[in-house]
Amino acid sequence: MNEQYLIDQLVLHVGLYKKYQYKENEIGFYQNLEALRVLKGLCTQDEALDYAISITEGVKAA
């Protein structure tokens, strides 16, 4: 899995959780967040979340 795929999955799971509030979407979000953390070599999931937010803000600005 590459970085963009994981970030897309995070966005998808957040949207689905917000709409339906299924536990599976919450679990999927944290699994993908952990995979992104490992892929980028970050120390915590908070750092991974900050990284994903910064990437998606850059896309929104463009």
N, C-alpha and C positions, 0 to 999 in steps of 0.2 A: 504494500500500500504506500502511496506517496502522500506527500504533505497536503496537496490540494484536495485529494480524495477525502482525507481525514477531516479537513476543515469543512468541506461540503457536507459530510455526514453529521458533523456537530451542528451545523445550521439546520439541517433536515430534522434531526432529533429534537432540537429546541422548538422548532415550529410545530411538530407533531405533538410534543408534550403539552405545549401551550394550548393547542386545540382540543386534544382528547384526554390528556393527563393519564396516559397509560404508563405503567411502571416499566414496561419494556423499553420505552423511549428514553426514560431516565437512565436505565442501565446502559443502553446503547451509547448515550452521550458520554457517560463516564468511561466506558470501555474505549471509545475513540479518543477521548481526551488523554487517557493513559498511553495509548498507542502513539499519539502525537508527542507526548512528553518523552517517551523512549526514543522515538525517531530523531527528535531534535536534541537529545541529550540534556534536557532541562531537569532541574532538581525536584520541582514540585508541580502538582497539577495546576496550582495557581499561576505559576509561570507559563505553563502551557496554554492556559486560558487567556492570559494577557497577550501571549504571542498570537493566538488565533484571532483575537479581537483586533490587534494591530494590523494583521494581514487583511481582514475583512474591511476595516476602515480604509485601508489603502485602495482597495478595489472600489469601494463606494465613492471615494474622492475622484477617481479617474473617470 
